Amino acid sequence: MAATLHAPNFDLEATLNSGQAFHWEPQADGSFAGCIADRLVALRQRRDEVLVTPTEGLETARCYLRLDENHDAVLRSFPAEDSVLAAAVAYCPGLRILRQPLWECLATFLTSSMKQVAHIRQMSLRLRRELGEPLRLGDIKAGAFPSPAAMASAGEQRLRELGLGYRAVFVHRAAARLASGEARLEDGEALDDAELLEFLLRFDGVGEKIANCVRLFAFGRLSAFPVDVWIERVLRERYFGGDEVPRKELTSFLVHHFGDYGGYAQQYLFHHARTSKGKSRSRP
């Protein structure tokens, strides 16, 4: 049996394939199967509804897909004179920012450095298959994302063998800190945005881009705007006439131009640039 979520102005496929999460698998019936924390669910869009199987996953899916937020308020917040962003929103107005589990998001983006979306996806699925708790939903089999304890126990060498390369050391160190209780990602919930950024930067291998991805996709700090060389080039070409822009000036522009929902603006710009040209690109 499936339960139904009301989902106006929502695009399930674009949201799941927009470079935020990397493990959702399309099924023959048009649904997508994947794990939300330790729950395996199947999601299928039917016009302005999302069908969730099993029914026990309804509220979990609602939260994960951010169908409990006022998305119109997000869209109304964007600068009216910004034609670049308007074109990106018009391309896929139903895109949402996911609410991802904290550790899964941190570990996944630690593996993302210098990797294209397809490669990050391969690593995510391999980690789930080899180290995660096996789950089943009817004929669908999947693995939950491995816990910090499982990652720490596997060891750095095993993580390298699973395709993480030099990233394995950072994932293993983070897993060991969390598994031992030396650090708790949940403590970040009580921090303000600046404090949370500093907290995340204390993990080895985490720079501002990864920290802002985690702030945005896991902690729900919707003003966070992840920037790397590629997205910086997009901003420079489309907003600054191709001129070089000092990082301090760019940061100030992002805060004042895109405001409280800058993370959404970034995701629209990234998804539009990546998919409208039909090219696979790395996560910004």
C-alpha positions in Angstrom: 0.0 0.0 0.0 1.1 3.6 -0.8 0.4 6.7 1.2 -0.1 10.0 -0.6 1.7 13.3 -0.1 0.2 16.6 -1.5 3.0 18.0 -3.6 2.1 21.1 -5.7 4.8 22.7 -7.8 7.1 19.8 -7.1 9.4 17.8 -9.4 10.5 14.5 -7.8 12.9 13.4 -10.5 14.7 16.7 -10.7 15.0 17.0 -7.0 16.5 13.5 -6.5 18.8 13.9 -9.5 20.0 17.5 -8.9 23.4 16.7 -7.3 22.3 16.7 -3.7 21.9 13.0 -3.0 23.4 10.2 -5.0 21.7 6.9 -4.3 18.1 7.0 -5.6 17.4 4.2 -8.1 14.7 4.5 -10.8 12.3 1.6 -11.0 10.3 0.0 -13.9 7.0 1.5 -12.5 8.4 5.1 -12.6 9.1 5.3 -8.9 12.5 5.9 -7.3 13.7 3.6 -4.5 16.2 4.7 -1.9 16.9 5.0 1.8 16.0 7.9 4.0 18.3 7.2 7.0 17.6 3.5 7.8 14.2 3.3 6.0 13.9 2.0 2.5 11.1 3.7 0.6 9.7 4.0 -3.0 8.6 7.4 -4.2 6.5 8.0 -7.3 5.0 11.2 -8.6 1.5 11.4 -9.9 0.7 14.9 -11.0 0.6 17.0 -7.7 1.0 14.0 -5.5 3.9 11.8 -4.4 3.0 8.2 -3.6 5.1 6.8 -0.7 5.6 3.0 -0.1 5.4 1.8 2.6 2.8 4.0 4.2 4.9 4.1 7.4 7.4 6.2 5.5 5.0 9.1 4.8 6.1 11.6 7.4 9.8 10.7 6.8 9.4 11.4 3.1 7.5 14.6 3.7 10.3 16.0 5.8 13.1 14.7 3.5 11.5 16.3 0.4 10.7 19.5 2.3 7.0 19.3 1.3 6.2 20.8 4.7 7.7 24.2 3.8 6.1 27.2 2.0 8.0 26.9 -1.3 6.1 29.9 -2.8 7.8 32.1 -0.1 11.2 30.8 -1.3 10.4 31.8 -4.9 9.0 35.2 -3.9 12.2 36.0 -2.0 14.4 36.0 -5.2 15.4 39.4 -6.7 12.7 40.3 -9.2 15.3 41.9 -11.6 17.5 38.8 -11.7 16.9 37.4 -15.2 19.6 34.7 -14.9 18.0 33.2 -11.8 14.5 33.6 -13.2 15.5 31.5 -16.2 16.9 28.8 -13.9 13.8 28.7 -11.8 11.5 28.6 -14.9 13.6 25.6 -16.2 12.6 23.6 -13.1 10.4 25.4 -10.6 9.6 22.2 -8.7 13.1 21.7 -7.5 13.5 21.3 -3.7 16.4 21.2 -1.2 16.5 17.9 0.5 16.8 17.4 4.3 19.5 14.7 4.5 20.8 12.8 7.5 23.7 14.6 9.0 26.4 11.9 8.8 25.4 10.7 5.4 25.6 14.2 4.0 29.0 15.0 5.5 30.5 11.6 4.5 29.1 11.8 0.9 30.4 15.3 0.3 33.8 14.4 1.7 33.9 11.8 -1.1 32.9 14.4 -3.7 36.1 16.3 -4.1 37.2 16.5 -7.7 34.6 14.0 -8.7 31.7 14.1 -11.1 28.1 13.3 -10.0 28.2 9.9 -11.6 31.4 9.0 -9.7 30.0 10.2 -6.4 27.0 8.1 -7.0 29.1 5.0 -7.7 30.9 5.5 -4.4 27.7 6.1 -2.4 26.1 2.9 -3.8 29.3 0.8 -3.2 29.5 2.0 0.4 25.9 1.2 1.0 26.2 -2.2 -0.6 29.4 -3.3 1.2 29.2 -1.6 4.6 25.5 -0.6 5.1 22.7 -2.5 6.7 20.8 -4.5 4.0 17.2 -3.5 3.6 14.4 -4.8 1.5 11.0 -3.5 0.2 9.2 -6.2 -1.8 11.6 -7.1 -4.6 13.8 -4.0 -4.0 17.0 -4.4 -2.2 19.2 -1.6 -1.0 21.7 -0.7 1.8 21.4 2.0 4.4 24.3 4.5 4.5 26.9 2.9 6.8 27.1 4.4 10.3 30.2 6.2 11.6 31.0 3.0 13.6 30.8 0.8 10.5 33.1 3.2 8.6 35.5 3.5 11.4 35.6 -0.3 11.9 36.1 -0.9 8.1 39.4 1.1 8.3 41.0 3.6 5.9 42.4 0.9 3.6 39.0 -0.8 3.1 37.5 2.6 2.2 40.3 3.1 -0.4 39.5 -0.3 -1.8 35.8 0.8 -2.2 36.9 3.6 -4.5 37.4 6.6 -2.2 41.0 7.1 -3.0 42.8 9.8 -1.0 39.3 10.9 0.4 39.3 7.7 2.5 41.5 9.2 5.1 39.1 12.1 5.7 36.0 10.0 5.8 37.7 7.5 8.2 38.9 10.3 10.5 35.5 11.9 10.6 33.8 8.5 11.2 36.3 7.7 14.0 35.7 11.0 15.8 31.9 10.5 15.7 32.0 6.8 16.6 34.2 7.5 19.6 32.0 10.4 20.8 34.8 12.9 20.4 32.4 14.9 18.2 28.6 14.9 17.7 27.1 16.3 14.6 23.8 16.8 16.4 25.6 19.5 18.5 25.6 21.7 15.3 21.9 22.0 15.4 22.1 24.5 18.3 24.7 26.7 16.7 24.2 29.8 14.7 25.2 29.9 11.0 28.7 31.2 11.6 29.4 28.9 14.5 28.1 25.9 12.5 30.5 26.7 9.7 33.4 26.8 12.1 32.3 23.6 13.7 32.2 21.7 10.4 35.6 23.2 9.3 37.2 21.3 12.3 36.7 18.0 10.4 39.8 17.1 8.4 39.2 17.5 4.7 36.3 19.9 5.1 36.7 23.3 3.4 34.1 26.0 3.0 32.5 24.3 0.0 31.9 21.0 1.7 30.9 22.8 5.0 28.3 24.9 3.1 26.9 21.8 1.3 26.4 20.2 4.7 25.0 23.3 6.2 22.5 23.5 3.3 21.6 19.9 2.6 21.7 18.4 6.1 21.3 21.3 8.6 18.8 23.1 6.5 20.6 26.5 6.6 19.0 27.7 3.5 21.1 30.8 3.1 24.3 28.7 2.7 25.6 29.0 -0.8 28.3 26.4 -1.7 30.9 27.9 -4.1 33.8 26.1 -5.9 35.8 27.1 -8.9 33.1 26.0 -11.4 30.1 27.8 -9.8 32.4 30.8 -9.1 33.0 31.0 -12.9 29.3 30.8 -13.6 28.6 33.7 -11.2 31.5 35.7 -12.6 30.4 35.3 -16.2 26.6 35.8 -15.6 26.7 38.4 -12.9 30.1 40.2 -13.2 30.6 40.5 -16.9 33.4 38.0 -16.9 35.6 40.0 -14.6 37.7 38.4 -11.8 36.0 38.9 -8.5 37.8 38.8 -5.1 36.4 36.1 -2.8 35.4 38.7 -0.2 33.4 40.7 -2.7 31.8 37.6 -4.1 30.8 36.5 -0.6 29.3 39.9 0.1 27.3 39.8 -3.2 25.9 36.3 -2.4 24.6 37.4 1.0 23.1 40.6 -0.1 21.8 39.6 -3.5 20.3 36.1 -2.8 19.4 36.6 0.9 17.8 34.1 3.2 17.3 31.5 0.5 20.6 31.7 -1.3 21.0 27.9 -1.1 17.9 27.5 -3.2 19.2 30.0 -5.7 22.5 28.2 -6.0 20.7 24.9 -6.5 18.6 26.3 -9.3 21.6 27.8 -11.0 23.6 24.6 -10.7 20.8 22.3 -11.9 20.0 24.5 -14.9 23.6 24.9 -16.0 24.4 21.2 -15.6 21.3 19.6 -17.2 20.2 22.1 -19.7 23.5 21.7 -21.6 23.4 17.9 -21.3 26.8 17.7 -19.6 27.7 15.8 -16.5 29.5 18.1 -14.1 30.9 17.9 -10.6 28.9 19.2 -7.6 29.5 22.9 -7.0 
